[in-house]
Amino acid sequence: MTDTATRSANAEEAPLRKKDFQSDQEVRWCPGCGDYAILANVQGVMPGLGIARENLVFVSGIGCAARFPYYMETYGFHSIHGRAPAIATGISATRPDLKVFVVTGDGDALSIGGNHLIHAMRRNANLTILLFNNQIYGLTKGQYSPTSELGKITKSTPMGSLDHPFNPVSVALGAEATFVGRSIDNEREHLTEMLIQAAAHEGTAFVEIYQNCNIFNDGAFDAVRRNRPQQIRLEHGKPIRFGNEDEFGVALKRTGELEIVDVATVGQDALLVHDAHRDDPGLAFMLSRLSHTPTGPTPIGLFRQVERPVYGTELNRQVADAIARRGPGDLSDLLAGADSWTVTG
Amino acid sequence: MTTKTVQQRGTVTIRFAGDSGDGMQLTGNRFTSVSAVLGNDVATQPDFPAEIRAPAGSLPGVSGFQLHFADHDILTPGDAPDVLVAMNPAALKTNVDDLEPGATIVVNSDAFSVGNLRKARYESNPLDDATLSAYNVVSVPLSTLTVGALEDTDLGKKDKERAKNMFALGLMSWMFSRPTQPTIDWVWSRFGSQPELAEANIAAFTAGFAFGETTELFAHSYEVKPAALPPGRYRQITGNTAVAYGLVAAAERTGLPLFLGGYPITPASDVLHELARLKHFGVRTFQAEDEIAGVGAALGAAFAGNLAATVTSGPGVALKAETIGLAVSVELPLLILNIQRGGPSTGLPTKTEQADLLQAMYGRNGEAPVPIVAASTPGDCFDATIEAARIAVAYRTPVFLLSDGYLANGAEPWRIPSVDELPDLRGIVDFAGGPNHDGEFWPFQRDPTTLARPWAPPGVAGLEHRIGGLEKADGTGNISYDPDNHQRMTELRAAKVARIADTIPPLAVDHEDGARLLVLGWGSTYGPIRAAVRRARADGAAVAVAHLRHLNPFPSNLADVLHSYERVLVPEMNFGQLQRLLRADFLVDVKGYHRVNGLPFTTAELVDAISHELKGLS
């Protein structure tokens, strides 16, 4: 399989276009679903990544988002509920020449597949994980999900959901993911930029994408969409400001907590300057906690990006080191072992 | 000092028993190695508790290692030990009932303190009363003698006492005329970096040997001559090592890189450990976050073009079931190595059982046939693993390899195969190279002979395709909910597995003239069944015997074989799982013999079962 990397270099001959990444399969999401915008965006981003199409793999689990690979003219694996990060880890760890994406949803990634998600991030497997968060189970027709707000009334929770939701970015930071970002389905330029950065990252890149489910949870993110006062755009190296007139900001209190401040009152210099490359994930985590659900001040953009050894790279380095140190394994020697004896007839 | 006489013995079974911290496994393994190198045929059966160190001196903390060695070929670790070495009262208590009258018991008399006797629930000291009158009891103050032998070392008393297993090993080495040099060499190789420890162990070992020679307790020693095994180069091997080597060999013979995804579980973890040490063979091992991720990563690696395997035991298989179903659906090669243990649930982690056959056969949703190969002996785990890999790759299917705790930890001499004589599996890999259907690539266009679909790992331009667990249209592999297509695809998946029977050898029957009874087994019961049939025949009974390696599909002559005998007896360490399959498939009133006490069958009980069936025929 080693010749495939060289093969990909030839792909520059005829530049691919967005339509080259559209499969011939009919897209079967509900009309108006946020997934359409994300699919179009991802397909649009692909030609610019500089990766040969045959070296791209999309892996998914189960749910509406999980149909994604069928619509991509790349290699794809639509697997089982929650297990995509595990399956994708097996692909990326053994084939460093491939670029592996995981497409998942809030139920798939954070409920049934929570264990695989956190361990893929802890390990820093070379995966770009796109979590379409619509805060609801869509494919099973409208049960509350692990990101649904407390008290959510659904078919399975007629008196309101009782369990405290996960904040996906907090989970990713807690698992020490090396790249953690957030974007929104129909904010084309922002999502494009986030996808490009995520795809370029070495290690696990986790991107939460707020995605509208217009059938079962319409408008869940309306408070934080473009030009809404609650959306905070994180930009590395810039003071964190938001509001219709950028009149609000985020500052670090002496007590070690973040607070929302009035810029006119405290002055620009009092604001927290966003540093996405801090080694310590603590501040990024605090930013993810400004509002627990996307109704209050909510940051989008790149929360964190740091470098850490990548699982697949290290796995293959150990193999290479072992071969360099001991020479390529000899099967005859292995089978013979150290303690053998001869029986003559 | 006069040299004592040496008596010849054809076969001896020894059991070493002590606290799980006493080093009984190590002692047993050393004795086995020396015996094997001496040319005896050997078979071993470690028996240890699930707890790492239960309270010292307690009954649950007893760890045992049984070794059968002989001057002829043997098939089992022996029914009843001829010699029991008991390092404390608990070891005596838990093992003495397995002895026949007249057996020798060597005890560490130092350990028979009031406290230890109480922990072993002895009301009085069995060394002082008539409890052991049926046996030849040899009381040796092993601890005192060991500490005495190490007087000149700087070790503390506790460390000195810890070498008592080496004293016992030395004593047994004298008793059965084992050479001492291999063990001395081994101690140096193991403790070479700590010369003080190495010297202490050797001193204890040598003192034990000398004690045997000089003490009045033993009138003579024994000798067991080499066995006449088929010529060749031999080594000892356990089932788990053989599985690991089988995977490495299958990778080399297919030309595929090996990937193992696993999660620690008894008694399977040694396969993961062994492969983790073999990175210079290009082996990639992955200790996953759970059993599901272990098989998931393996399936991903299979998609990516690896020879992929996951190793586990029954509870792990339960967790992996959904992914195995996915592998059936997407038709990728995947090895699931189930080192069975006692169940259900957590069951008996360190004990053996073969009760996962129906789980392998049916433990998935939907019509999800999975081929099954079962290993029969520790050494056979090697060949059975290669065979499982052949089926997986050639037919693009998950395959179960069934081993069990007895094979996993048991050891036997293994004739080392030359690499050239292993099956050449390069031809069956056959990665897709280009379009296969009118200029397009159809991922489910099947090979007309095997019905296998193309294997097209990512990285090849023009073969981009999607697979998944939804039903696929025959040929194109696109999602299809068409009723007739589902019927056809379900039939195709079943037919593909059924066709494997075209490439497996017919069931070989060891027939005997006049035999009306066939004893049919599978898996690790091979040794006990053969030993029992051998004994029954020696007693004049006409019995045929056969052993199944392929449980799904069965060899194509199985129906004929079953119908050739008036009675078929299937002994199984379960409640009749193969028996059920045979009855269902062939409408034959197969009889069963079933026991699940966590231990392999004894020869004696199977001889009884055989004679019971023979009586039913007359």
Interface residues (C-beta under 8 A of the other chain):
Chain A: M1 T4 R7 S8 A11 S23 Q25 A52 R53 E54 N55 L56 V57 V59 P69 Y70 M72 E73 T74 Y75 G76 F77 H78 S79 I80 R83 P85 A86 I87 A88 T89 G90 I91 A93 T94 R95 D97 L98 N115 H116 H119 L315 N316 Q318 V319 D321 A322 I323 R325 R326 G327 P328 G329 L331 S332 L334 L335 A336 G337 D339 S340 W341 T342 V343 T344 G345
Chain B: S33 A36 V37 G39 P182 P226 L229 P230 P231 G232 R233 Y234 R235 Q236 I237 Y245 V248 A249 E252 P257 F259 G261 L278 K279 H280 F281 G282 V283 R284 F286 A288 E289 D290 I292 A293 G296 A297 A298 L299 G300 A301 A302 F303 A304 G305 N306 A308 E322 T323 L326 V330 I416 P417 S418 V419 P457 P458 G459 V460 A461 G462 L463 E464 H465 R466 I467 G468 G469 L470 N478 I479
